[in-house]
Amino acid sequence: MLPRRFWILILIPALTFLMVFFYYPIALVLKEGLSASALLSVLSNSYYRHVITFTILQALGSTLLTLAIGLPGAYLFANYEFPGKRFLRAVLTVPFVMPSIMVALGFILLFGKQGFITTLLGRDLGILYSWKAILLAHAFYNFPVVVRMVSSLWERINPHYEEAAMSLGAKGFTLFRKVTLPMLSPAIFASAMLTFVFCFLSFSIPLILGGYKYSTIEVAIFTAIITMLDFRTGAALAVIQMALSFAFMYLYLKSLEKYAKAEEQRVLRKPKKLTLREMLSLKGLAIALYSVVVFVFILAPLLAVVYDSLTWNGNFTLEFYRRLFDSSYNPIFGSDSLHAIIWSFTFGFTTVLLATLIALAMAYSSLRWDLPGKTFMDVLVTLPLGSSAIIIGLGYIKAFHKPPLILLGSPYLIIAAHTVIAYPFALRAISSSLKKIKASLREAAMSLGATDFKAFLKVELPLAFGGVLVGAVFSFAMSIAELGATYMIYQPKYTTITIAIYRYLGSRQFNSASAMAVVLMIVSLVGFLLIERTGEEVW
């Protein structure tokens, strides 16, 4: 019984951590925000009604635009083999691992009044600080999800179904609509719901690119609490957002079940090789045009940030990178650049350790044990997926500014916030890997005398290592890119890279912000390369 006790000893602290740093703060937000007068005050305010409506509409518009850009890519990767396919697929994944604040900075450098595209065209397109900027940035950030999920299922559609339909006279769009599309619908709906949730809970992009007129619920909560010090309104908005996000998350989790079942098909279609003749045809031209458009769409914001970090008044300089390692006090964010980088990495590595351990304990106990109330526990441990960073930050302000736990302003509370935010992604990656391991392998090890824990350590953990690595990489990437909760609970001496970038943007020091953003870009790209090598999926 020692191994079972060992797992319980790990599971109890994991559950306790979530109870203290997620459920308790959220309960305090619900307690204050569920006031009938507070909710009525928000819902009767025309501005907040507009904010709620716009939040849903921009998420819907962002999702539709993301599908429009992503579905052709999914078709291309699932059905054709062509030169540079692996490189293009790798480039397509880059946006998803980029911090959203860096994406916002890239769009400012492209579409601002002195932006590269504005200068090139000689006029302002009116994209920045509008709903158009929000939709474009969200599509840039999320369309890899659509490409990955839909192409993964498309590759598993048994070609015999299409061949049988073709023998009965179906072809072209009719074949796609009647046969292929119904089998693809689980992936399309799951990727659309995940994109919708990400866009609904997005913070940095609407905050920086939207402006006051295009605030979302997330931005409105932040403004109510940080700017107006109106906790009552912020809590009421948080309750409304949680109710909506949990409903959307329920739809996503349901769609994910259907997607997981559909993806279990083992038949992989062999992509067609594009001949030289086809490459020179209209089909080849369309593929080349799509590749160029996507390549430019992806690289333009990233290259704009890199270029801006290396130039000053049109001249090449490394001055802004030298300032990254400057330990002198910077009044813009109340600390220095070097310590901002050090704190970001400290928070990141600590988050990796905690999020991975919690996710391992949760995933293993959920998949391997028939515990009482297992279904209820599964629902509870997935709730952080539907919560926003701003609401977590609000909960921490309410929960930890007084005894028995006075943690507000401490680095430990920042670590706790980052862990709660990153943990669901680690859980998703680790659970996915553990599900792929056949139970017979563990049973064989135990029949040879291995204990439950030893079978996990010697057999299951090595086989699930890819998922653990993906979960760890995503935990680190989300920690160093986190802005919302951190901004609400930090003290200046614990400034992170993302807060420094946000402060630089506020003071219009784009070059220094770009140099900081390049650090995030490099770290994210290294993590992305590790994920690519594992071949695992986190979404």
Secondary structure as UniProt FT lines:
FT   HELIX           2..18
FT   HELIX           19..23
FT   HELIX           24..33
FT   HELIX           36..43
FT   HELIX           46..79
FT   STRAND          80..81
FT   TURN            83..84
FT   HELIX           85..93
FT   HELIX           94..97
FT   HELIX           100..111
FT   TURN            113..114
FT   HELIX           116..121
FT   TURN            128..129
FT   HELIX           131..154
FT   TURN            155..156
FT   HELIX           159..167
FT   TURN            168..169
FT   HELIX           172..175
FT   HELIX           176..180
FT   HELIX           181..200
FT   HELIX           204..209
FT   HELIX           212..214
FT   HELIX           217..222
FT   HELIX           223..227
FT   HELIX           231..263
FT   STRAND          272..273
FT   HELIX           276..279
FT   HELIX           282..309
FT   STRAND          311..312
FT   TURN            313..314
FT   STRAND          315..316
FT   HELIX           319..322
FT   HELIX           323..325
FT   TURN            331..334
FT   HELIX           337..368
FT   TURN            372..373
FT   HELIX           374..382
FT   HELIX           383..386
FT   HELIX           389..399
FT   TURN            403..404
FT   TURN            408..409
FT   HELIX           411..436
FT   HELIX           439..447
FT   TURN            448..449
FT   HELIX           452..455
FT   HELIX           456..460
FT   HELIX           461..463
FT   HELIX           465..481
FT   HELIX           484..489
FT   HELIX           492..494
FT   HELIX           497..506
FT   TURN            507..508
FT   HELIX           510..534
//
